């Protein structure tokens, strides 16, 4: 069987909508007797009703080699705060990828805008509360954790290992997928740099931007490949044909749509959200 690749926008815990979309994907692939391979642009978690179910589903799909996920900023914040505050998670001994600064290191860096008038402890608590307020609370509850009590922040070790090891990019012969908009230098660095090696400050910023950047590149990041990303929720898909970039987050968690793009047929598939789970 031939493969058809489907790139899916930000899911944010919307498991019902995702499963409905996957059903459409399966039917679409079956029409041409193809096997679907599904790639998430990241942000599996936060804001929506069941992040735990989405993570478990994609972890199983990754193990079966039917699904892939790139690291989103919400995955990064999730694993960062678990490692920073959960005594049980700390006992696992996992290390953050080298492009994610721990709160202590971030406090000392010039990049932090919040640290200037705060103590280290105040800064750490601010970062924790910011994540909880940006959808982390619903993620924690989906894992049966109490958002107000880090001692209860315990998730399956396999889920945490899966999330920590998510790549920043996924690519094949026709596409490059990142969570946020990318530039050519950041892509080249992500393609060649081991996440376990020491990074310079500039290199870390470039990789950090692959999860957070909202600025369109001025030119194509690859002459032969389309660049797909999520991160910025839009009313509809934006295809920037001149620079070969497609933004595919259509705000499912805000009551809009969850969208998939088929690389081989250049078709869009979508489902409407059952309800609005968060405020945009």
C-alpha positions in Angstrom: 0.0 0.0 0.0 1.1 3.6 -0.7 1.2 6.1 2.1 -0.8 9.3 2.4 0.5 11.9 4.9 -2.0 14.0 6.8 -0.8 17.0 8.8 -3.2 17.9 11.7 -3.5 21.3 13.4 -3.4 22.1 17.1 -5.6 19.6 19.0 -5.3 21.0 22.6 -7.0 18.1 24.3 -10.0 17.9 21.9 -10.1 14.2 21.7 -13.6 13.8 20.3 -12.9 16.2 17.5 -9.6 14.5 16.7 -11.1 11.1 16.5 -13.9 12.4 14.3 -11.2 13.9 12.0 -9.2 10.7 12.0 -12.3 8.9 10.9 -12.5 11.3 7.9 -8.8 10.8 7.2 -9.2 7.0 7.2 -12.1 7.2 4.7 -10.1 9.6 2.5 -7.1 7.3 2.4 -9.3 4.2 1.8 -10.7 5.8 -1.4 -7.3 5.4 -3.0 -6.3 2.3 -1.1 -3.6 4.2 0.7 -2.4 3.8 4.3 -2.6 7.1 6.3 0.3 8.5 8.3 -0.8 11.3 10.6 1.5 14.1 11.8 0.5 16.5 14.6 1.9 20.0 14.5 2.1 19.9 18.3 0.0 21.3 21.2 -1.7 18.1 21.9 -2.3 19.4 25.4 -3.8 22.3 27.4 -7.1 24.2 27.3 -9.3 21.4 25.9 -11.1 18.7 27.9 -8.9 15.6 27.7 -5.2 16.1 27.0 -4.3 12.8 28.7 -6.4 10.9 26.2 -4.8 12.8 23.3 -1.3 12.1 24.6 -2.0 8.4 25.1 -3.5 8.1 21.7 -0.5 9.7 19.9 2.0 7.8 22.0 0.4 4.5 20.9 0.3 5.7 17.3 4.0 6.6 17.5 4.8 3.1 18.8 2.8 1.6 16.0 4.5 4.0 13.5 1.2 5.4 12.3 1.5 8.8 13.9 4.1 11.5 14.6 4.1 14.7 16.7 6.5 17.7 16.8 7.1 19.6 20.0 4.7 22.4 20.7 5.1 25.2 23.2 2.4 23.7 25.3 4.1 20.4 25.5 7.3 22.2 26.4 5.6 24.2 29.2 3.9 21.0 30.5 7.1 19.0 30.9 9.0 22.0 32.2 6.6 22.6 35.0 6.3 18.9 35.9 10.1 18.6 36.2 10.3 21.9 38.1 7.6 21.3 40.7 6.6 17.6 40.9 8.6 15.6 43.5 7.6 12.3 41.9 8.5 13.5 38.4 11.9 14.7 39.7 12.5 11.2 41.0 12.3 9.9 37.5 15.5 11.7 36.6 14.5 13.0 33.2 16.4 16.0 31.8 14.9 18.8 29.7 15.9 19.1 26.1 18.8 21.6 25.8 16.6 24.2 24.1 14.2 24.5 27.1 15.6 26.5 30.0 14.7 25.5 33.5 13.2 28.3 35.6 16.4 28.9 37.5 18.4 29.3 34.3 15.7 31.4 32.7 15.6 33.7 35.7 19.3 34.4 35.2 19.1 34.9 31.4 18.7 38.2 29.7 15.7 36.8 27.7 13.5 36.8 30.8 11.3 39.9 31.0 9.6 38.9 34.2 12.6 38.4 36.4 13.7 42.0 36.8 11.7 42.9 39.8 11.1 39.4 41.3 13.0 37.0 43.5 13.8 33.6 42.1 11.0 32.0 44.1 8.5 34.6 43.0 9.6 34.1 39.4 9.2 30.3 39.6 5.8 30.6 41.1 4.7 33.2 38.5 5.8 30.8 35.7 3.8 28.0 37.3 0.7 30.1 37.6 1.0 31.4 34.1 1.1 27.9 32.7 -1.8 26.8 34.8 -3.8 29.8 33.7 -3.0 29.2 30.1 -4.7 25.8 30.1 -2.4 23.7 32.2 -5.1 23.3 34.8 -7.3 21.3 32.4 -4.3 19.2 31.4 -3.5 18.3 35.0 -7.1 17.4 35.8 -7.2 15.1 32.8 -4.3 13.2 34.3 -6.2 13.1 37.6 -3.9 15.7 39.2 -4.8 18.7 41.4 -3.6 21.9 39.8 -3.1 23.5 43.2 -1.0 20.7 44.6 2.3 19.8 42.7 2.7 16.8 45.0 -0.2 15.2 43.0 1.4 16.0 39.6 2.1 12.4 38.6 1.7 11.2 35.0 2.6 7.9 33.4 6.4 7.6 32.9 5.9 6.5 29.3 3.8 9.6 28.6 6.4 11.9 30.0 9.3 10.1 28.1 7.2 10.4 24.9 6.7 14.1 25.4 10.2 15.0 26.4 11.6 13.2 23.3 9.3 14.9 20.8 11.3 16.3 17.9 11.2 19.9 16.9 10.7 19.1 13.2 9.2 16.3 11.1 10.0 16.1 7.4 9.8 13.9 4.4 10.6 14.5 0.7 7.8 17.0 0.2 7.2 18.8 3.6 8.7 20.2 6.7 6.5 20.4 9.8 7.2 22.6 12.9 4.9 23.9 15.6 5.5 27.6 14.9 6.6 29.5 11.9 10.2 28.8 11.0 13.1 30.4 9.2 15.8 28.6 7.2 18.6 28.9 9.9 16.4 27.4 12.6 15.4 24.5 10.4 19.0 23.8 9.5 20.0 23.9 13.1 17.2 21.5 14.1 18.2 19.1 11.3 21.8 18.9 12.4 22.0 19.7 16.2 21.7 16.9 18.8 19.3 18.1 21.5 21.7 16.6 24.1 24.6 18.8 23.1 25.5 22.3 24.5 23.9 25.1 22.7 25.0 28.7 22.4 22.5 31.4 23.4 21.7 32.2 19.8 21.2 28.5 18.9 18.9 28.0 21.8 16.8 31.0 20.7 16.5 29.7 17.2 15.2 26.3 18.4 13.0 28.0 21.0 11.4 30.0 18.1 10.4 26.8 16.4 7.8 26.5 19.2 6.9 30.1 19.7 7.5 32.3 16.6 4.6 34.0 14.8 6.5 36.0 12.2 6.3 34.8 8.6 9.7 34.2 7.0 10.6 36.5 4.1 11.3 33.6 1.8 10.9 29.8 1.4 12.7 27.8 4.1 13.2 25.0 1.5 13.1 25.2 -2.3 11.4 21.9 -2.7 9.3 21.4 0.4 6.2 23.0 1.8 6.4 24.2 5.4 3.4 23.5 7.6 2.9 24.9 11.1 0.2 25.5 13.8 0.6 27.7 16.9 -1.4 30.7 15.7 -5.2 30.0 15.8 -6.8 31.4 12.6 -10.3 31.5 11.3 -9.3 29.5 8.3 -6.1 27.9 6.9 -3.6 30.4 5.4 -1.6 29.2 2.4 1.2 31.6 1.8 2.1 30.3 -1.7 4.9 32.7 -2.4 7.0 31.4 0.5 5.6 27.9 0.5 4.1 28.0 4.0 0.7 26.8 5.3 -0.6 27.7 8.7 -3.1 25.0 9.7 -4.3 25.8 13.3 -8.0 26.7 12.9 -8.8 27.1 16.5 -10.7 23.9 17.4 -10.4 24.5 21.1 -12.0 27.9 20.7 -15.1 26.4 19.1 -14.0 26.5 15.4 -12.5 23.7 13.4 -9.8 21.0 13.5 -8.1 20.7 10.2 -5.9 18.2 8.4 -4.0 18.7 5.1 -3.1 15.8 2.8 0.3 16.3 1.3 -0.2 14.0 -1.6 -3.6 15.4 -2.8 -3.3 19.0 -1.4 -6.8 18.6 0.1 -8.0 19.9 3.4 -10.2 17.8 5.7 -11.9 19.3 8.8 -14.4 18.8 11.5 -16.3 21.5 13.5 -15.8 21.7 17.3 -18.5 20.3 19.5 -18.3 23.4 21.6 -15.9 26.2 22.7 -13.6 24.9 25.4 -11.6 28.0 25.9 -11.6 31.8 25.3 -9.5 33.0 22.4 
